[in-house]
Amino acid sequence: MTKPDFSDPSAEQWVRFLAALECDCGECEGTGQVRSAEWRAWHERANELFRVAQAAHRAADLSHASQGGQGQHPEAEVPTVVMAVERAINEHMRARPDEPEQMPCRACRGTGRVLSAVGLQLVELLARHGFVREGGA
């Protein structure tokens, strides 16, 4: 197969036309990969637990300071709520999903590219005239 001669102005027009038929996939932002639903939920829960832990630590430190303590309190005096949140975090960390974190994007079938508005119009035109089946291929 010979390489196209892009010095020909008509070839450059075709290259621009073909490039206009596709754009980056909005679901995966052009990467072709998305985080699985299980992993997405796992990360959301981990972030939530982290925020709760931070709030519990701040509350415990404020309580300790208001009782005349200085700085953070010793490990022996860590409030039960803080320990419970830390246990929940540890359990959550052990409960990682079994499936791969990244998987091929369903919207673009892992290519990272989808038809642009112009590309969709072309497919509709081709379908109307029987060159492709309705829905694309």
C-alpha positions as CSV (number, residue, x, y, z in Angstrom):
1,M,0.0,0.0,0.0
2,T,1.4,3.4,-0.9
3,K,1.2,6.4,1.3
4,P,-1.1,9.1,0.3
5,D,0.4,12.2,-1.1
6,F,-0.7,14.9,1.4
7,S,1.0,17.6,-0.7
8,D,-2.0,17.4,-3.0
9,P,-4.6,20.0,-1.8
10,S,-7.5,17.7,-2.6
11,A,-6.0,15.0,-0.3
12,E,-5.7,17.5,2.5
13,Q,-9.4,18.3,2.1
14,W,-10.3,14.6,2.5
15,V,-8.1,14.3,5.6
16,R,-9.9,17.2,7.2
17,F,-13.2,15.8,6.1
18,L,-12.5,12.4,7.6
19,A,-11.2,14.0,10.8
20,A,-14.4,15.9,11.1
21,L,-16.4,12.7,11.2
22,E,-15.1,11.7,14.6
23,C,-14.4,13.3,18.0
24,D,-13.2,12.2,21.4
25,C,-15.6,10.0,23.3
26,G,-17.4,12.0,26.0
27,E,-17.7,9.0,28.3
28,C,-14.0,8.2,28.5
29,E,-12.6,11.6,27.4
30,G,-10.8,9.9,24.5
31,T,-8.9,7.3,26.5
32,G,-11.0,4.3,25.6
33,Q,-11.0,3.2,29.3
34,V,-13.5,3.9,32.1
35,R,-13.5,2.9,35.8
36,S,-15.8,0.0,36.5
37,A,-19.0,0.8,38.4
38,E,-17.9,-1.3,41.4
39,W,-14.6,0.5,41.6
40,R,-16.3,3.9,41.2
41,A,-18.6,3.1,44.1
42,W,-15.7,1.8,46.1
43,H,-13.7,5.0,45.6
44,E,-16.7,7.1,46.5
45,R,-17.2,5.2,49.8
46,A,-13.4,5.5,50.5
47,N,-13.5,9.3,50.0
48,E,-16.6,9.5,52.2
49,L,-15.0,7.5,55.0
50,F,-11.8,9.6,54.7
51,R,-13.9,12.8,55.1
52,V,-15.7,11.3,58.2
53,A,-12.3,10.3,59.7
54,Q,-11.0,13.8,59.3
55,A,-14.0,15.3,60.9
56,A,-13.9,12.8,63.8
57,H,-10.2,13.6,64.4
58,R,-10.8,17.3,64.3
59,A,-13.8,16.9,66.8
60,A,-11.7,14.7,69.1
61,D,-8.8,17.2,69.0
62,L,-11.1,20.1,69.8
63,S,-12.7,18.2,72.6
64,H,-9.3,17.3,74.0
65,A,-8.1,20.9,73.8
66,S,-11.3,22.2,75.4
67,Q,-10.6,19.8,78.4
68,G,-7.2,21.4,79.0
69,G,-5.2,19.1,76.8
70,Q,-2.6,20.4,74.4
71,G,-2.2,19.2,70.8
72,Q,-3.4,15.8,69.8
73,H,-4.4,13.4,72.5
74,P,-2.3,10.2,73.3
75,E,-3.3,7.0,71.6
76,A,-4.8,5.6,74.8
77,E,-7.3,8.4,74.9
78,V,-8.5,8.2,71.2
79,P,-12.3,8.5,71.3
80,T,-14.4,5.4,70.4
81,V,-15.9,7.1,67.3
82,V,-12.5,7.8,65.8
83,M,-11.5,4.2,66.4
84,A,-14.8,3.0,64.8
85,V,-14.3,5.1,61.7
86,E,-10.7,3.9,61.4
87,R,-11.9,0.3,61.6
88,A,-14.5,1.0,58.9
89,I,-11.7,2.4,56.7
90,N,-9.5,-0.7,57.2
91,E,-12.5,-3.0,56.4
92,H,-13.3,-1.0,53.3
93,M,-9.7,-1.2,52.2
94,R,-9.7,-5.0,52.4
95,A,-13.0,-5.2,50.5
96,R,-11.6,-4.0,47.2
97,P,-13.6,-5.2,44.1
98,D,-12.2,-8.3,42.4
99,E,-12.7,-7.0,38.8
100,P,-10.1,-4.8,37.0
101,E,-10.4,-1.1,37.9
102,Q,-10.3,0.0,34.3
103,M,-12.3,-1.5,31.5
104,P,-13.0,-0.7,27.9
105,C,-15.5,2.1,27.4
106,R,-18.9,0.9,26.2
107,A,-19.8,4.1,24.4
108,C,-16.7,3.9,22.0
109,R,-15.9,0.2,22.4
110,G,-12.5,1.1,23.7
111,T,-11.4,3.2,20.7
112,G,-11.7,6.6,22.5
113,R,-13.4,8.0,19.4
114,V,-17.1,8.4,18.5
115,L,-19.0,9.8,15.5
116,S,-19.2,13.6,15.6
117,A,-22.5,15.4,14.6
118,V,-21.2,15.5,11.0
119,G,-20.3,11.8,11.2
120,L,-23.8,10.9,12.4
121,Q,-25.4,12.9,9.6
122,L,-23.2,11.0,7.1
123,V,-24.4,7.7,8.6
124,E,-28.0,8.8,8.4
125,L,-27.6,9.8,4.8
126,L,-25.9,6.4,4.0
127,A,-28.7,4.5,5.8
128,R,-31.4,6.4,4.0
129,H,-29.9,5.3,0.7
130,G,-29.3,1.7,1.9
131,F,-25.5,1.7,2.1
132,V,-25.5,1.0,5.9
133,R,-28.0,-0.5,8.3
134,E,-29.8,1.8,10.7
135,G,-27.6,2.4,13.8
136,G,-24.2,2.5,12.1
137,A,-22.5,-0.6,10.8
